[in-house]
Amino acid sequence: ASSASSASSAKKQSPTPRRKDASVAAAGAATAARNRALAKHPNVAPAVQSDDDDDAADGAASLTPAALVSRAFDGAVEDDKEWSGTYKAMVYQAEEDAKAFAEDVERREKRHAAELASSTAALRTEHAVAAEHAANTIEALASEVEKSERRVAALAAELTRAGEDAERRAEEAAAEAEKNTTRLLEEQAAALSAAAAEAVVKERAHRATILDEIRMKTAALKEAYDVNGTALERSHRSNRLSLAVFSLHAAASRGGSFEKEAELVRSAAATAGGDASDDALITAVLKTLPTKGTPTTERLADRLEDVQRAARALALVPDGGGGGVLSHLVATLAAMFRVSERGGGSGGGSGEGAGVEAAIAVAAEAMAAGELAAAADALEKGAEGTAAAAAVAVRIIVPV
């Protein structure tokens, strides 16, 4: 009570520097007392520190000795006379506070011990539950592992059996495939042999067909060659015969001997490949040819003049061969005195004489042109039906 009144009176008074020093000293004494109290109970120090922290956190700063000492010294006696009593009171108060603090610490320690025991029991319970749960979990896991091992063993056995079955099936399939392959190869070999034999037969048949075609073409070619050869031989014979005949015709037209040309015609006619009728005709014609040849153009011209004179003389003889020697003599004299009509016609005379003279004129023109055959034809036609016809025919045909 005295300390409370002192504190209240101290609060009313204004502090002095001296009082501040006393407060500091009191605070140091309180702190020392507190430390001594805590030293007596070393196991309480952590709890006290923890409580101090909690109290500081909760705002209970007033329970600390320093606060108590500070509040106690706030109302300290201002004069020095009162300092010793105040100090004793303050020490006493500090000791009481320390006791109260120790009791509070003990209470807190008990409370914390109870809480610790409760927490420990709870933790032990939780640990037991957790351990039991872990044991159950481990047991379940062990059971699951055992089941898994059994499943793995069963699966391994199944895989082994499946592998053995697969290997057996693979071996059977390989054997079957080998058997099928052998069979297919044999069938293919047989098919290839048959195809090869068929191909050989077809090839031989094709070759035979080609050879037949070649033989036919060769035969046709030979036949064509033979025909062409025969035709060429005939053509060659015809050409030789034609050339020989043309040579004979030219020689006969020129006049003179044509024995060489006639021999060429006989040689060409004797060549193989000719027709029998043609050969007979050629032989007959060659036999009719004169052996000494034909007269030349000059000789024919001379003979034509003789024929003209004879024709003129005979043309004046009466028809029927009448008249005597006198008639022939007169006719000859008249013919001698007639003017030649060569190159033109006669101006008068009887009809028969005029016809002979005209024929003689035509024959003269043909002779001048070198056409001896035309001249002979003109004389024969002009003297036809007269006494001069026989003389003209004899003088023209019979060689001189």
Secondary structure, 3 states (H helix, E strand, C coil): CHHHHHHHHHHHCCCCHHHHHHHHHHHHHHHHHHHHHHHHCHHHHHHHHHHHHHHHHHCCHHHCHHHHHHHHHHCCCCCHHHHHHHHHHHHHHHHHHHHHHHHHHHHHHHHHHHHHHHHHHHHHHHHHHHHHHHHHHHHHHHHHHHHHHHHHHHHHHHHHHHHHHHHHHHHHHHHHHHHHHHHHHHHHHHHHHHHHHHHHHHHHHHHHHHHHHHHHHHHHHHHHHHHHHHHHHHHHHHHHHHHHHHHHHHHHHHCECCHHHHHHHHHHHCCCCCCHHHHHHHHHHHHHCCCCCECCHHHHHHHHHHHHHHHHHHHCCCHHHCCCHHHHHHHHHHHHHCCCCCCCCCCCCCHHHHHHHHHHHHHHHHHHCCCHHHHHHHHHHHHCCCCHHHHHHHHHHCCC
